[in-house]
């Protein structure tokens, strides 16, 4: 059965040592691992974090945080190199925490969260962006492989990236990178916007899928939205996916006019019951969809 985890942003951002007791709570709710954001330097003591994870019996994967200053896609050589250096740093953090994967929008070029509107680019620049991403992922992939970590590149929706938005684009990129330490992660929240068929996109990713985020179309708790989880889980079985599955149900129960859903908000109520139900929901679907009848 696939391990099921919870992103640390469910509780806090940034996630620091004061939040370590939450590791035990996650384990009690039925989660197998936590998806931590790659800590900024000085944010977490990696040895203490590893010890706290071990004490709670919880595994870990990491989620990268890119920005315009560390950006593989950038035509600014300094920003591009900073993007490569950041992924190397992220891989080192993962190795220290015994996390097998660093995932996220590793290609960079964030949009809405960077306050940058999308703009058309020339064909020459489009191809140059691809070349820069390929070169950066190859270099970062070499380092990740040397420390026993894999990098999982995530396509984002059109409002969050103007470089990598679909699984098909990710396959083109991975074909060019051609590195054993670089794979793809898929997030059903983004896939709802950009894929004509989520199950078909999973099948397209196939064996190169190394991390999966199971999220509703509205980022709520699994089973409360429009996702066809039977079809999704069957597709995961068809491609033989046995890797981690993260949940990110951090859309809060707050529908007041003018509340900015795009921005992370801290929890304002105890969501434990719904989180535990979400784990069981995913486990039951993964179990039952092994069978066709």
N, C-alpha and C positions, 0 to 999 in steps of 0.2 A: 504494500500500500504506500502511496506517495506520502512523504512527510508534509504536514500542513503547518504553516506558520502565520504570524501576525506582524505587521509592520509596527515599528516602535512609535511612529507618529500617531497611532491609535490613542496613545496616552499623553505623549509629551514631545515637544520640539523646541529646543534641543533635548536629547535624551542624555542625562548625565548620571553620575554615580548615585545621586540621591534617588534615582528611579530604579536602582538595581532590585529592590524588593518586588518590583513588578514582574521580574523574570519568573519567580515562583508562582505568582498569580496566573501568568500565561500558561505555565505548565499545568496548574490545577484546572484551568478551563479546557484543557485538552490539546493545546498546541504543542508541536514538536520542536519548533524553532522560532526565533525572532528575526525579522528582517530589520537590521539596524542601518541607519544612514551612516555612510563612511564618516567617521568622526573628524572634524577639523582638528588641526594640531593643537594639543593641549585640552581638548574637550573631554577626552576620556583617557584614563590610564589603561592601556591595552592588557597588561598583566592582571590588573584588578578586575577588568571586565571579563576576561577569560575565566578567572576564578569564580566570579559571580554566576556566570553561565553554567559552569560545571556544577556548582553547588545546587543550582536549580534543576539540573538535568536537561538543560535546554541547548539545542544546537543553534547555529547562526548563519545567515548569509548577509551580504552587505549591498546597500543601494548607493550608487554614486551620486554626487551632487555637482553637476557641471554649471558653469556660468560663462559669460562672454570673455572673461579673463583667462579661463582654462578651457580651451575650445578647439577640438581637433579640426573643425571645419573652417577655422578662421584663416583669412589671408594675411593676418598679422603674424609673422614668424614667432614673435615672443609669446603670443596667446596660444598659437598652435603647440609650441614646445611645452608651455605650461600645461596644456591639456594632456600631452603624453606623460609629463612628469607626474601629474595628478593621478593618472591611471596606474602608474608604477607605484606611487604612494598607496593608493587604494588596495592594490594587490598585496603590498607589504602588510598593511593593516589586516587584511583578510587572513594572511598566513599566520600572523601573530594571534589572531582570534580563533584560528582553526576553522575559518569559513571557507568553503570550497568555491564560492562564486561571488563575483562583484557584478551586479547588473545595473541597468539604467540606460538613459539616453546618452551613451558614451560618445556619440558623434558630435554632441554639443549643439551650438546654435539655438539656444532656448528663445522662445518668443514671448508669450504673454507674461510669464513670470520674470522676464528680463526687461519688460517694458519696451520691447522692440517689435514693431509691426513687420509682417512679412512683406517682401518686395521682390518683384521679378528680377532674375539675374540672366546674364547672357549665357549662351550654350558653353562658351569657353569657361566661364566661372562655375557653371554647374559641374562640368567635368573636372575642373581644378579642385572643387570641394570634395568630390569623390576621391581624387588622388590623395588629397591631404588626409582624409579619413582612413583610407587604405594604409597609407604609410604609417600613420599614428597607431592604428590598431595592430599592425604588424610589429612595430617596435614595442608597444605596451604588451602585446601578446607574448613576445619572447621573454619579457621579464616575468609576466604572470606564470608562464609555463615553468620558469626556473624555480619559482617558489611554490609550485603545486596548486595554483589557483586558475580558474577559468573566468573569462570576461564574457558577459551576456549583454549583447546590444539590443536595446529596446526601441521599437518604433513607437512614436507618439502621434497623437491626433494633430490635425492641421493647424490647430490654434496654439500648440505647444512646440511644434518643430516645423521648419521649412526645409529639412534635409532628409529625414527618414520617418515616413508615416505609415507604410504598409509592409506586410510580410514579404510581398514580392520585391519591394525595394531592398529589404533586409537580405533576401537571398542573393540579389545582385551584388550587394556589398560583400557578403560572406564569400561568394565565389571569387571575388577579386582579392580579398584578404587571404583566403586559403590557409588558415592557421588552426592547428588543433586545439589551441587554448582560447579560441574566439568562437562563440556561438550566438544564439538569439534567445531573447526572452520575449514573451508575448503577454499582453495585458488586455483582458476582455473589455475593460472600460474603453480603451482607445480603439479596440477592434470594432466595437459597436458603431463607431463613427466612420471608420475607414475601410472595413472589409465588407465585401458583398456577402460573404459567408464565413462566419467564425470557424466552423468545423473544417471547411476547405482550406482556410489559411493555416490551421494547425497541421493539416495533412501536408501542405506545401512545406512547412518548416521541417517536418519529419524528424530525422535523427539529430538535426542541428538545434533543436529546441532543448535548452538546458535549464531554463527557469520559466515559471509560469505564475502569473498573478490572476487570481480568480475574483473578478470584481463585477458588480452589477453595472448596468448602463448608467445608473444615477449614483454610483459609488456607495450605495447602501448595503445592508446585510444580504448575503447570498440568499436567493429565493424570494426576494421582495421586489424584483424588477422584471425586466423583459428578457433576460438571458435564458436560452434553452440549454439548461445544464445537462440534460440527458444527451443531447447531441454533442455538446462540448466534451463531456467525459468519455463518450464513445470514441470521439476523434483522438483524444489523448491515449486511449487504449490501443487504437489502431496503429498509431505511430510508435507504440512501445514506450511511451514516456513514463519514467519512474522517478523523475526528479522532484524537487521541492515545489510546493504550491503555496503562494502567499495570499493572504487576505488583507485588503485595505478598505474596510468599510467605514471610512471616516467622514461620510456625509452625515451631519448631525440632524437630529429631529427638531428642525427649526425652519419653518416656512414663512417667517414674517417677511413682509414686503421689504425689498431692498437689501436683504442679507446676501453678502457676496459668497456664493457657493464655491467660487474658484479658489478662495483663500482658505488655508488650513485654520481650523478653529479648535481650541482645546475642548475636551469633553465637559459637559455641564451636568451629566447625570451618570449613574452607574449602568454601564452597558454589558455587564458580565453575563447576564442571562442570554442576551442576543448573541454575544460572542461564542459562548459555549454551544448554542444551537447552530451557529454558522459552521463550527467545526464538524458537528454531527451531520449537518446537511451535506457538506462536501464529502465526508467519508461515506455516507450512505449512497450518494450518487456514484462515487468512484467504485464502490463495491458492487452495486446492483447493475451498473452498465457494463460489467464484464459479460453479462448474459444478455442475449437478444430477446429472450422470451421469459 
